[in-house]
Amino acid sequence: MIGIAFSILDEFNFMAKYIFVTGGVTSSLGKGIIAASLAKLLQARGISATIQKFDPYINVDPGTLNPYEHGECYVTEDGAETDLDLGHYERFLNTPTSQANNVTTGRIYQTVINKERAGEFLGKTVQVVPHITDEIKHRMLLLGQDGKFDVVITEIGGTVGDIESTPFIETVRQIQWELPEEDVMVVHLTLIPYLNAAKELKTKPTQHSVRMLSETGVHPDVIVCRTEHPLNDDIKRKIALFCNVKPGNVIESCDASTIYEVPLLMLKEQLDLIVMKKLNITNYKEPDLTKWNGFLSKLKHPKSVVNIGLIGKYIELQDAYKSILESFIHAGAMNEVKVNVVNVHSENITSSNVNEQLDGLDGLLVAPGFGNRGIEGKIIAVQYARENKMPFFGICLGMQMAVIEFARNVLGLKQAHSVEMDPNSPDPVINMMEEQKRITMMGGTMRLGSYPCTISENTLAYKIYGATSINERHRHRYEFNNEYLNAFHEKGMVTSGVNPATGLVEIVELPNHPFFIGVQYHPELKSTVEAPAPLFVHFIAAAKQHALSNA
């Protein structure tokens, strides 16, 4: 088995350093934020870094998961349906990720089984070690081979001790053993709970977590401690002693008011310096966080407030709309306003209570989604925004709801609908895309990834983007039915953006409205701290103006 392991490593020309981020005690501690913060600090010092996420679930990707199960499905430029942590990676680093940045247990096993069926193992018995771990190892090391990155940070999903994570942890053990000490390190994120009755921070869960990790053969080089209260030096020394790490390598990660403060907290704790010392990185500069600090200053000191209604059907789980919520933060800072997001469940909106449900709002965003549940509430919300001249922004399904509402209430097509919800509608103003009609498999088969859009001049979309050609990311099966194009144009709805190759309508807007726009794509997936999505920036600006006019 050792010989096989070395043959895998022989494939690679090691050009990068590797950092593995594991978690213990409990889930949802923020491994993705710590990984992204560390990468941001390295980037600020002139060191190129990327982050990848290895998820232990057996789904090949999160594309078929209900948002209630796993939060939003984040889509990359190359059309990969991935974990929402990749959104954090892009928002922090302002660089795109790809298919290679997210790997699941399901994808690993699928690949190995396909190789076995093709006879690539020469009749050998296929086992977790070495065959599964070799495939994991291949994926873990892949991003560091083309010379593009100095450091590759790998976040291991789940918690140490989970049965699903065992092959990933074993692979980290092999890599830690096989690579030179200066080329690999492990950062372990853990929890230091505070017992209110005893008025004490307790280190025992962390000790057990590190012991469990060490029993697998993986030894952490740095321990990052999530805590609600500051850790004094005695606690840090105790953790270092009983967990067998250097005294200076126990890092405090206190709760922050915003995730965008975490890089600065890690800078204060010198996490980047500890990492560079361990990895023997000597060529670096003082960190340049000028833009980051400027963003934080605006975020923390808004000059006014806007109330935005988020009309959705998964509002019980905030992670279902994670990228939208973060885009509001970026756009709010750009406009120097605090965006107060008011969640409105579309199932609760009716014609009789819509005024009450949406009263006091400065703008409406009708969110993406799938299925029939809550659809009529979304349509009623669109009608309210259109008739009351309230700034409106529809994304994907939200844009389709705007089309249906306009068809019913302006064109007079009272039974207009999407074939997704009503296959027998006499006026299917939203139809299934032609290439989707032949598809029977659900996973990874939607229109996914980046596609071009041509924007007409003298439109709201042109004003927002300042360009006639853009690229945005997609995730959908249904589209505007172009058979109704002339009817919409005659009644005043402008299709201001189209796909140049297929004629697919990408953007609709109403020129006689202060701000009314719907897009088939997902602009929230490209919004970052340093480059907020233009549509969100202009939507919040319109909401700000609406709030001022109604003050």
RODO-2510 file (C-alpha; in nm, 4 decimals, decimal comma):
residues 551
     n   res          X          Y          Z
     1     m     0,0000     0,0000     0,0000
     2     i     0,2856     0,2360     0,0734
     3     g     0,4261     0,1731    -0,2708
     4     i     0,0925     0,2650    -0,4260
     5     a     0,0761     0,5813    -0,2171
     6     f     0,4182     0,6895    -0,3365
     7     s     0,3231     0,6178    -0,6981
     8     i     0,0376     0,8656    -0,6598
     9     l     0,2739     1,1307    -0,5237
    10     d     0,5154     1,0636    -0,8105
    11     e     0,2535     1,2103    -1,0453
    12     f     0,3015     1,5537    -0,8943
    13     n     0,5627     1,8223    -0,9197
    14     f     0,5134     1,9891    -0,5822
    15     m     0,5017     2,3631    -0,6432
    16     a     0,2686     2,4733    -0,3608
    17     k     0,2404     2,4498     0,0152
    18     y    -0,0650     2,2748     0,1610
    19     i    -0,2731     2,3763     0,4628
    20     f    -0,5552     2,1557     0,5921
    21     v    -0,8324     2,3034     0,8072
    22     t    -1,0212     2,0572     1,0260
    23     g    -1,2946     2,1109     1,2832
    24     g    -1,3793     1,9599     1,6203
    25     v    -1,6339     1,9603     1,9055
    26     t    -1,9249     2,0835     1,6924
    27     s    -2,0148     2,1781     1,3383
    28     s    -2,0848     2,5306     1,2117
    29     l    -1,7849     2,6834     1,3882
    30     g    -1,6778     2,8658     1,0741
    31     k    -1,3985     2,6613     0,9166
    32     g    -1,4788     2,8257     0,5835
    33     i    -1,4469     3,1758     0,7290
    34     i    -1,1169     3,0913     0,9018
    35     a    -0,9838     2,9367     0,5794
    36     a    -1,0971     3,2383     0,3754
    37     s    -0,9539     3,4821     0,6315
    38     l    -0,6149     3,3091     0,6299
    39     a    -0,6125     3,3069     0,2500
    40     k    -0,7015     3,6778     0,2495
    41     l    -0,4105     3,7603     0,4794
    42     l    -0,1689     3,5600     0,2660
    43     q    -0,3037     3,7317    -0,0452
    44     a    -0,2580     4,0713     0,1216
    45     r     0,1074     3,9791     0,1763
    46     g     0,1592     3,9006    -0,1925
    47     i     0,1245     3,5229    -0,1587
    48     s    -0,1163     3,3622    -0,4046
    49     a    -0,3616     3,1273    -0,2358
    50     t    -0,6705     2,9257    -0,3195
    51     i    -0,9141     2,7273    -0,1065
    52     q    -1,0915     2,3993    -0,1714
    53     k    -1,3672     2,2232     0,0222
    54     f    -1,3953     1,8459     0,0710
    55     d    -1,7479     1,7525     0,1784
    56     p    -1,8197     1,4158     0,3413
    57     y    -2,1736     1,3624     0,2110
    58     i    -2,2391     1,0990    -0,0544
    59     n    -2,4277     1,3286    -0,2933
    60     v    -2,2086     1,3872    -0,5972
    61     d    -2,2753     1,7590    -0,5528
    62     p    -2,5313     1,9724    -0,3642
    63     g    -2,7276     2,0461    -0,6825
    64     t    -3,0140     1,8107    -0,5986
    65     l    -3,0282     1,9014    -0,2281
    66     n    -3,3203     2,0998    -0,0899
    67     p    -3,1982     2,4393     0,0426
    68     y    -3,3367     2,3391     0,3825
    69     e    -3,0866     2,0513     0,3805
    70     h    -2,7668     2,2303     0,2909
    71     g    -2,8310     2,5993     0,2319
    72     e    -2,7814     2,7541    -0,1086
    73     c    -2,6129     2,5765    -0,3965
    74     y    -2,3261     2,7970    -0,5119
    75     v    -2,2464     2,7905    -0,8853
    76     t    -1,8973     2,8598    -1,0213
    77     e    -1,7939     3,0163    -1,3520
    78     d    -1,7400     2,6733    -1,5094
    79     g    -2,0835     2,5506    -1,4036
    80     a    -2,0045     2,3442    -1,0959
    81     e    -2,2801     2,3174    -0,8345
    82     t    -2,0880     2,3477    -0,5101
    83     d    -2,0968     2,4065    -0,1363
    84     l    -2,1883     2,7572    -0,0183
    85     d    -1,8438     2,7957     0,1442
    86     l    -1,7028     2,8522    -0,2047
    87     g    -1,9044     3,1726    -0,2052
    88     h    -1,7121     3,2867     0,1030
    89     y    -1,3853     3,1989    -0,0702
    90     e    -1,4714     3,4137    -0,3710
    91     r    -1,6136     3,7019    -0,1678
    92     f    -1,2966     3,7229     0,0426
    93     l    -1,0364     3,6652    -0,2292
    94     n    -1,2136     3,8304    -0,5237
    95     t    -1,0985     3,5418    -0,7466
    96     p    -1,3212     3,2754    -0,9070
    97     t    -1,3283     2,9125    -0,7978
    98     s    -1,4006     2,6111    -1,0179
    99     q    -1,5095     2,2489    -1,0303
   100     a    -1,1762     2,1511    -0,8734
   101     n    -1,2423     2,3566    -0,5585
   102     n    -1,5243     2,1372    -0,4241
   103     v    -1,5119     1,7579    -0,3964
   104     t    -1,7591     1,5278    -0,2216
   105     t    -1,7405     1,1690    -0,1016
   106     g    -1,9960     1,0878    -0,3695
   107     r    -1,7741     1,2214    -0,6459
   108     i    -1,4723     1,0315    -0,5091
   109     y    -1,6574     0,6995    -0,4938
   110     q    -1,8201     0,7587    -0,8324
   111     t    -1,4776     0,8113    -0,9903
   112     v    -1,3229     0,5050    -0,8260
   113     i    -1,6180     0,2815    -0,9148
   114     n    -1,6066     0,4011    -1,2763
   115     k    -1,2353     0,3133    -1,2865
   116     e    -1,3079    -0,0291    -1,1401
   117     r    -1,5762    -0,0919    -1,4040
   118     a    -1,3283     0,0085    -1,6730
   119     g    -1,0757    -0,2440    -1,5415
   120     e    -0,8135     0,0101    -1,4380
   121     f    -0,7214    -0,1709    -1,1140
   122     l    -0,6032    -0,4859    -1,2937
   123     g    -0,8250    -0,7189    -1,0943
   124     k    -0,7181    -0,5899    -0,7529
   125     t    -0,9616    -0,5761    -0,4632
   126     v    -1,0763    -0,2135    -0,4437
   127     q    -1,0425    -0,0766    -0,0895
   128     v    -1,0769     0,2497     0,1017
   129     v    -0,6975     0,2400     0,1506
   130     p    -0,5328     0,2812    -0,0934
   131     h    -0,7839     0,3324    -0,3749
   132     i    -1,0292     0,5794    -0,2180
   133     t    -0,7550     0,7673    -0,0320
   134     d    -0,5408     0,7810    -0,3469
   135     e    -0,8273     0,9444    -0,5364
   136     i    -0,8803     1,1921    -0,2517
   137     k    -0,5069     1,2612    -0,2463
   138     h    -0,5038     1,3236    -0,6184
   139     r    -0,7836     1,5817    -0,5823
   140     m    -0,6280     1,7460    -0,2757
   141     l    -0,2931     1,8021    -0,4437
   142     l    -0,4191     1,8900    -0,7919
   143     l    -0,4639     2,2676    -0,7513
   144     g    -0,1044     2,3121    -0,6400
   145     q     0,0587     2,1653    -0,9487
   146     d     0,0411     2,4314    -1,2211
   147     g     0,2408     2,6983    -1,0398
   148     k    -0,0578     2,9312    -1,0172
   149     f    -0,0795     2,9184    -0,6372
   150     d     0,1825     2,9374    -0,3646
   151     v    -0,0527     2,7952    -0,1021
   152     v    -0,3535     2,5623    -0,1296
   153     i    -0,5869     2,5628     0,1714
   154     t    -0,8143     2,2598     0,2039
   155     e    -1,1179     2,2725     0,4307
   156     i    -1,2339     1,9301     0,5493
   157     g    -1,6112     1,9355     0,5974
   158     g    -1,7815     1,7939     0,9027
   159     t    -1,6291     1,7333     1,2455
   160     v    -1,3397     1,5110     1,3512
   161     g    -1,4913     1,1828     1,4669
   162     d    -1,7654     1,1780     1,2036
   163     i    -1,7609     0,8396     1,0322
   164     e    -1,8124     1,0091     0,6941
   165     s    -1,4942     1,2178     0,7294
   166     t    -1,2644     0,9256     0,8114
   167     p    -1,1217     0,8719     0,4588
   168     f    -1,0444     1,2441     0,4252
   169     i    -0,8643     1,2556     0,7604
   170     e    -0,6686     0,9403     0,6699
   171     t    -0,5613     1,1043     0,3456
   172     v    -0,4440     1,4134     0,5347
   173     r    -0,2399     1,1782     0,7561
   174     q    -0,0732     1,0259     0,4513
   175     i     0,0039     1,3655     0,3003
   176     q     0,1364     1,4989     0,6323
   177     w     0,3628     1,1930     0,6535
   178     e     0,4792     1,1888     0,2917
   179     l     0,5471     1,5565     0,2175
   180     p     0,8366     1,7537     0,3661
   181     e     0,7465     1,9173     0,6984
   182     e     0,7796     2,2649     0,5521
   183     d     0,5263     2,1897     0,2769
   184     v     0,2232     2,0860     0,4828
   185     m     0,0451     2,1888     0,8020
   186     v    -0,2858     2,1338     0,9810
   187     v    -0,5020     2,4037     1,1416
   188     h    -0,7655     2,2662     1,3792
   189     l    -1,0687     2,4795     1,4627
   190     t    -1,2397     2,4009     1,7891
   191     l    -1,4804     2,5420     2,0459
   192     i    -1,4060     2,6752     2,3951
   193     p    -1,7489     2,6797     2,5615
   194     y    -1,8307     2,9169     2,8459
   195     l    -2,0237     2,7691     3,1377
   196     n    -2,2292     3,0527     3,2764
   197     a    -2,3021     2,8738     3,6057
   198     a    -1,9316     2,8275     3,6756
   199     k    -1,8252     3,1531     3,5062
   200     e    -1,5526     2,9559     3,3327
   201     l    -1,4198     2,8811     2,9858
   202     k    -1,3693     2,5059     2,9521
   203     t    -1,0843     2,3546     2,7507
   204     k    -1,1716     1,9878     2,7963
   205     p    -1,3808     1,9569     2,4740
   206     t    -1,0835     2,0933     2,2799
   207     q    -0,8463     1,8486     2,4481
   208     h    -1,0736     1,5585     2,3542
   209     s    -1,1115     1,6854     1,9983
   210     v    -0,7355     1,7137     1,9456
   211     r    -0,6819     1,3729     2,1076
   212     m    -0,9363     1,2216     1,8688
   213     l    -0,7609     1,3843     1,5737
   214     s    -0,4191     1,2679     1,6974
   215     e    -0,5477     0,9114     1,7300
   216     t    -0,6013     0,9106     1,3537
   217     g    -0,2343     1,0019     1,3092
   218     v    -0,2997     1,3659     1,2188
   219     h    -0,1373     1,6200     1,4476
   220     p    -0,2451     1,9856     1,4378
   221     d     0,0191     2,2554     1,4090
   222     v    -0,2189     2,5373     1,5045
   223     i    -0,5358     2,5353     1,7149
   224     v    -0,7888     2,8107     1,6484
   225     c    -1,0344     2,8468     1,9356
   226     r    -1,3840     2,9814     1,8730
   227     t    -1,5002     3,1574     2,1858
   228     e    -1,7545     3,4076     2,3123
   229     h    -1,5051     3,5421     2,5672
   230     p    -1,1349     3,6328     2,5307
   231     l    -0,8799     3,3651     2,6209
   232     n    -0,6162     3,4660     2,8723
   233     d    -0,2559     3,3466     2,8489
   234     d    -0,3084     3,0767     3,1114
   235     i    -0,5855     2,9136     2,9078
   236     k    -0,3765     2,9313     2,5904
   237     r    -0,0787     2,7728     2,7664
   238     k    -0,3020     2,4991     2,9077
   239     i    -0,4406     2,4165     2,5620
   240     a    -0,0910     2,4186     2,4127
   241     l     0,0442     2,1889     2,6850
   242     f    -0,2324     1,9307     2,6784
   243     c    -0,2748     1,9386     2,2999
   244     n     0,0988     1,9287     2,2290
   245     v     0,1311     2,2388     2,0122
   246     k     0,3702     2,5303     2,0416
   247     p     0,2526     2,7816     2,3055
   248     g     0,2243     3,0608     2,0482
   249     n     0,0191     2,8448     1,8123
   250     v    -0,3078     2,8620     2,0062
   251     i    -0,5196     3,1269     1,8341
   252     e    -0,8209     3,3064     1,9768
   253     s    -1,1177     3,3573     1,7443
   254     c    -1,3761     3,5625     1,9311
   255     d    -1,7261     3,6131     1,7949
   256     a    -1,7298     3,9113     1,5577
   257     s    -2,0056     4,1511     1,4560
   258     t    -1,9477     4,0562     1,0919
   259     i    -1,7554     3,7793     0,9175
   260     y    -1,5558     4,0489     0,7370
   261     e    -1,3832     4,1393     1,0653
   262     v    -1,2341     3,7928     1,1013
   263     p    -0,9280     3,8543     0,8762
   264     l    -0,8357     4,1497     1,0983
   265     l    -0,8828     3,9406     1,4133
   266     m    -0,6594     3,6704     1,2656
   267     l    -0,4042     3,9356     1,1686
   268     k    -0,3998     4,0557     1,5290
   269     e    -0,3446     3,6955     1,6441
   270     q    -0,0596     3,6656     1,3869
   271     l    -0,2067     3,3534     1,2282
   272     d    -0,0518     3,4445     0,8933
   273     l     0,2951     3,4843     1,0461
   274     i     0,2657     3,1519     1,2286
   275     v     0,1669     2,9810     0,9044
   276     m     0,4438     3,1397     0,6982
   277     k     0,7030     3,0429     0,9587
   278     k     0,5855     2,6801     0,9635
   279     l     0,5806     2,6612     0,5826
   280     n     0,9153     2,8402     0,5528
   281     i     0,7692     3,1195     0,3381
   282     t     1,0178     3,4038     0,3514
   283     n     0,9311     3,6157     0,0495
   284     y     0,6387     3,8299     0,1640
   285     k     0,5469     4,1933     0,2232
   286     e     0,3549     4,3871     0,4847
   287     p    -0,0201     4,3165     0,4455
   288     d    -0,2108     4,5604     0,2261
   289     l    -0,5711     4,5657     0,3497
   290     t    -0,6537     4,9218     0,2440
   291     k    -0,9627     4,8299     0,0391
   292     w    -1,0780     4,5834     0,3021
   293     n    -1,0532     4,8401     0,5800
   294     g    -1,2321     5,0970     0,3653
   295     f    -1,5188     4,8549     0,3120
   296     l    -1,5377     4,7765     0,6846
   297     s    -1,5412     5,1457     0,7739
   298     k    -1,8420     5,2074     0,5485
   299     l    -2,0108     4,8914     0,6731
   300     k    -1,9768     4,9936     1,0374
   301     h    -2,0694     5,3583     0,9918
   302     p    -2,3783     5,3771     0,7663
   303     k    -2,5437     5,7143     0,7166
   304     s    -2,8985     5,5803     0,6764
   305     v    -3,1111     5,2658     0,6714
   306     v    -3,3167     5,0960     0,3999
   307     n    -3,5692     4,8180     0,4543
   308     i    -3,5636     4,5527     0,1841
   309     g    -3,8274     4,2826     0,1661
   310     l    -3,6768     3,9450     0,0730
   311     i    -3,9706     3,7524    -0,0726
   312     g    -3,8774     3,3850    -0,0548
   313     k    -3,9933     3,0377     0,0308
   314     y    -3,6887     2,9182     0,2288
   315     i    -3,6571     3,2109     0,4685
   316     e    -3,6498     2,9839     0,7768
   317     l    -3,2891     2,8987     0,6839
   318     q    -3,0784     3,2073     0,6156
   319     d    -2,8086     3,0023     0,4412
   320     a    -3,0629     2,9310     0,1644
   321     y    -3,0084     3,2902     0,0433
   322     k    -2,6502     3,3348     0,1668
   323     s    -2,5072     3,5006    -0,1442
   324     i    -2,8034     3,7392    -0,1709
   325     l    -2,7641     3,8459     0,1920
   326     e    -2,3896     3,9005     0,1496
   327     s    -2,4528     4,0967    -0,1718
   328     f    -2,6820     4,3275     0,0262
   329     i    -2,3942     4,3875     0,2695
   330     h    -2,1541     4,4732    -0,0143
   331     a    -2,4053     4,7015    -0,1864
   332     g    -2,5072     4,8638     0,1418
   333     a    -2,1483     4,9600     0,2168
   334     m    -2,1097     5,1052    -0,1322
   335     n    -2,4183     5,3216    -0,0718
   336     e    -2,3218     5,3949     0,2899
   337     v    -2,6506     5,2540     0,4176
   338     k    -2,7429     4,9707     0,6480
   339     v    -2,9587     4,7220     0,4614
   340     n    -3,2223     4,5852     0,6951
   341     v    -3,3481     4,2663     0,5309
   342     v    -3,7088     4,1846     0,6169
   343     n    -3,7872     3,8208     0,5451
   344     v    -4,1362     3,7733     0,4024
   345     h    -4,2534     3,4179     0,3387
   346     s    -4,4250     3,4131     0,0000
   347     e    -4,6750     3,1517     0,1229
   348     n    -4,8113     3,4110     0,3662
   349     i    -4,8809     3,6807     0,1049
   350     t    -5,2360     3,7107    -0,0245
   351     s    -5,4276     3,9783    -0,2137
   352     s    -5,6083     4,0731     0,1068
   353     n    -5,2999     4,1159     0,3275
   354     v    -5,0299     4,2291     0,0832
   355     n    -5,0458     4,5925     0,2017
   356     e    -4,9909     4,4820     0,5595
   357     q    -4,7171     4,2317     0,4686
   358     l    -4,5128     4,4783     0,2636
   359     d    -4,5835     4,8012     0,4511
   360     g    -4,2779     5,0085     0,5419
   361     l    -4,0442     4,8535     0,2873
   362     d    -3,8188     5,0538     0,0559
   363     g    -3,7657     4,7796    -0,2012
   364     l    -3,8577     4,4212    -0,2885
   365     l    -3,6330     4,1383    -0,3990
   366     v    -3,8168     3,8285    -0,5175
   367     a    -3,5755     3,5423    -0,4649
   368     p    -3,4861     3,2347    -0,6718
   369     g    -3,6373     2,8937    -0,6046
   370     f    -3,8066     2,5901    -0,7528
   371     g    -4,1519     2,4350    -0,7390
   372     n    -4,5084     2,5538    -0,6979
   373     r    -4,5148     2,6321    -0,3260
   374     g    -4,5484     3,0051    -0,2502
   375     i    -4,5639     3,1061    -0,6169
   376     e    -4,8887     3,3053    -0,6036
   377     g    -4,7548     3,5078    -0,3106
   378     k    -4,4502     3,6033    -0,5165
   379     i    -4,6700     3,7127    -0,8066
   380     i    -4,8836     3,9277    -0,5741
   381     a    -4,5671     4,0862    -0,4312
   382     v    -4,4462     4,1741    -0,7818
   383     q    -4,7813     4,3343    -0,8606
   384     y    -4,7594     4,5411    -0,5434
   385     a    -4,4116     4,6685    -0,6327
   386     r    -4,5106     4,7464    -0,9919
   387     e    -4,8314     4,9327    -0,9045
   388     n    -4,6878     5,1192    -0,6050
   389     k    -4,3676     5,2261    -0,7818
   390     m    -4,1545     5,0468    -0,5244
   391     p    -3,8024     4,9441    -0,6372
   392     f    -3,8222     4,5846    -0,7558
   393     f    -3,5492     4,3302    -0,8277
   394     g    -3,6263     3,9733    -0,9403
   395     i    -3,3636     3,6994    -0,9671
   396     c    -3,4166     3,3854    -1,1788
   397     l    -3,7584     3,2617    -1,0574
   398     g    -3,8182     3,6185    -0,9368
   399     m    -3,7752     3,7449    -1,2918
   400     q    -4,0114     3,4751    -1,4186
   401     m    -4,2738     3,5802    -1,1611
   402     a    -4,2459     3,9383    -1,2916
   403     v    -4,3149     3,8108    -1,6427
   404     i    -4,6164     3,6077    -1,5287
   405     e    -4,7576     3,8991    -1,3268
   406     f    -4,7244     4,1358    -1,6221
   407     a    -4,8867     3,8829    -1,8559
   408     r    -5,1837     3,8338    -1,6238
   409     n    -5,2471     4,1912    -1,5137
   410     v    -5,1279     4,4012    -1,8082
   411     l    -5,1584     4,1726    -2,1111
   412     g    -5,4851     4,0268    -1,9799
   413     l    -5,3683     3,6643    -2,0058
   414     k    -5,5335     3,5585    -1,6812
   415     q    -5,4113     3,1965    -1,6936
   416     a    -5,0538     3,2821    -1,7892
   417     h    -4,8025     3,0734    -1,6005
   418     s    -4,4785     2,8784    -1,6132
   419     v    -4,4921     2,5209    -1,7387
   420     e    -4,2905     2,4307    -1,4273
   421     m    -4,5986     2,5006    -1,2148
   422     d    -4,8768     2,4502    -1,4696
   423     p    -4,7827     2,2256    -1,7633
   424     n    -5,1311     2,2791    -1,9111
   425     s    -5,1358     2,6593    -1,9023
   426     p    -5,2932     2,8042    -2,2194
   427     d    -5,0384     3,0862    -2,2029
   428     p    -4,7002     2,9419    -2,1002
   429     v    -4,5111     3,2710    -2,0913
   430     i    -4,2313     3,0829    -1,9117
   431     n    -4,1397     2,7640    -2,0949
   432     m    -3,8833     2,4897    -2,0544
   433     m    -3,5648     2,5510    -2,2520
   434     e    -3,5501     2,3335    -2,5649
   435     e    -3,2255     2,1608    -2,4666
   436     q    -3,3773     2,0773    -2,1256
   437     k    -3,6764     1,8910    -2,2692
   438     r    -3,4643     1,5889    -2,3612
   439     i    -3,3052     1,5577    -2,0147
   440     t    -3,4207     1,2894    -1,7708
   441     m    -3,1386     1,2987    -1,5113
   442     m    -3,1757     1,5762    -1,2528
   443     g    -2,8227     1,6199    -1,1160
   444     g    -2,5934     1,8700    -1,2880
   445     t    -2,8130     1,9067    -1,5968
   446     m    -2,9541     2,2593    -1,5682
   447     r    -2,8157     2,5546    -1,7613
   448     l    -2,5150     2,6118    -1,5361
   449     g    -2,2214     2,8512    -1,5216
   450     s    -2,1223     3,1683    -1,7004
   451     y    -2,2960     3,2777    -2,0216
   452     p    -2,2765     3,6014    -2,2223
   453     c    -2,5530     3,8602    -2,2336
   454     t    -2,5894     4,1467    -2,4828
   455     i    -2,7446     4,4613    -2,3321
   456     s    -2,9364     4,7224    -2,5294
   457     e    -2,8253     5,0825    -2,4943
   458     n    -3,0522     5,3462    -2,3369
   459     t    -3,1906     5,0954    -2,0859
   460     l    -3,1714     5,0599    -1,7097
   461     a    -2,9512     4,7539    -1,7513
   462     y    -2,7061     4,9546    -1,9645
   463     k    -2,7006     5,2310    -1,7039
   464     i    -2,6250     4,9733    -1,4331
   465     y    -2,3508     4,7838    -1,6144
   466     g    -2,2128     5,0597    -1,8360
   467     a    -2,1511     4,7999    -2,1060
   468     t    -2,3289     4,6229    -2,3908
   469     s    -2,1680     4,2854    -2,3226
   470     i    -2,1509     4,1064    -1,9861
   471     n    -2,1139     3,7545    -1,8503
   472     e    -2,3187     3,6229    -1,5576
   473     r    -2,3771     3,2852    -1,3936
   474     h    -2,6895     3,0752    -1,4472
   475     r    -2,8799     2,7908    -1,2810
   476     h    -3,2186     2,7227    -1,4400
   477     r    -3,4253     2,5038    -1,6735
   478     y    -3,6998     2,7470    -1,7749
   479     e    -3,6945     3,0638    -1,9815
   480     f    -3,9008     3,3517    -2,1169
   481     n    -4,1177     3,2196    -2,4007
   482     n    -4,0181     3,4305    -2,7019
   483     e    -4,3497     3,3581    -2,8736
   484     y    -4,4934     3,6297    -2,6469
   485     l    -4,2081     3,8766    -2,7044
   486     n    -4,3999     4,1237    -2,9235
   487     a    -4,6991     4,1285    -2,6903
   488     f    -4,4768     4,2227    -2,3960
   489     h    -4,2962     4,4904    -2,5978
   490     e    -4,6269     4,6447    -2,7115
   491     k    -4,7407     4,6820    -2,3499
   492     g    -4,4151     4,8348    -2,2293
   493     m    -4,2002     4,5592    -2,0846
   494     v    -3,8505     4,5868    -2,2335
   495     t    -3,6274     4,2838    -2,2819
   496     s    -3,3031     4,4740    -2,2357
   497     g    -3,0636     4,1791    -2,2224
   498     v    -3,0483     3,8644    -2,4366
   499     n    -2,8103     3,5785    -2,4952
   500     p    -2,6399     3,6602    -2,8292
   501     a    -2,6322     3,2967    -2,9462
   502     t    -2,9785     3,1706    -2,8490
   503     g    -3,1963     3,4797    -2,8075
   504     l    -3,2749     3,3732    -2,4506
   505     v    -3,4167     3,6710    -2,2634
   506     e    -3,1817     3,7506    -1,9760
   507     i    -3,3155     4,0855    -1,8490
   508     v    -3,6618     4,2439    -1,8386
   509     e    -3,7414     4,5944    -1,7141
   510     l    -4,0138     4,8602    -1,7076
   511     p    -3,8970     5,2050    -1,8254
   512     n    -4,1994     5,3833    -1,6715
   513     h    -4,1053     5,2635    -1,3233
   514     p    -3,8426     5,4160    -1,0854
   515     f    -3,6590     5,0799    -1,0664
   516     f    -3,8078     4,7557    -1,1954
   517     i    -3,5743     4,4884    -1,3252
   518     g    -3,5654     4,1098    -1,3392
   519     v    -3,2754     3,8907    -1,4473
   520     q    -3,2673     3,5251    -1,5434
   521     y    -2,9141     3,4810    -1,4087
   522     h    -2,7735     3,5019    -1,0542
   523     p    -2,5748     3,8245    -1,0052
   524     e    -2,5326     3,7510    -0,6333
   525     l    -2,2859     3,4744    -0,7193
   526     k    -2,0263     3,7243    -0,8423
   527     s    -2,0581     3,9912    -0,5744
   528     t    -1,7422     4,0381    -0,3654
   529     v    -1,6151     4,2842    -0,1077
   530     e    -1,3930     4,4550    -0,3651
   531     a    -1,6366     4,4263    -0,6578
   532     p    -2,0014     4,4406    -0,5432
   533     a    -2,2579     4,3222    -0,7982
   534     p    -2,3723     4,6312    -0,9966
   535     l    -2,7390     4,5251    -0,9895
   536     f    -2,7399     4,5121    -0,6106
   537     v    -2,5565     4,8445    -0,5822
   538     h    -2,8116     5,0215    -0,8041
   539     f    -3,1087     4,8451    -0,6434
   540     i    -3,0002     4,9617    -0,2976
   541     a    -2,9396     5,3126    -0,4363
   542     a    -3,2975     5,3132    -0,5698
   543     a    -3,4295     5,1888    -0,2349
   544     k    -3,2314     5,4632    -0,0610
   545     q    -3,3949     5,7227    -0,2864
   546     h    -3,7370     5,5673    -0,2235
   547     a    -3,6802     5,5907     0,1535
   548     l    -3,5785     5,9566     0,1252
   549     s    -3,8808     6,0465    -0,0843
   550     n    -4,1138     5,8826     0,1686
   551     a    -3,9454     6,0290     0,4775
***
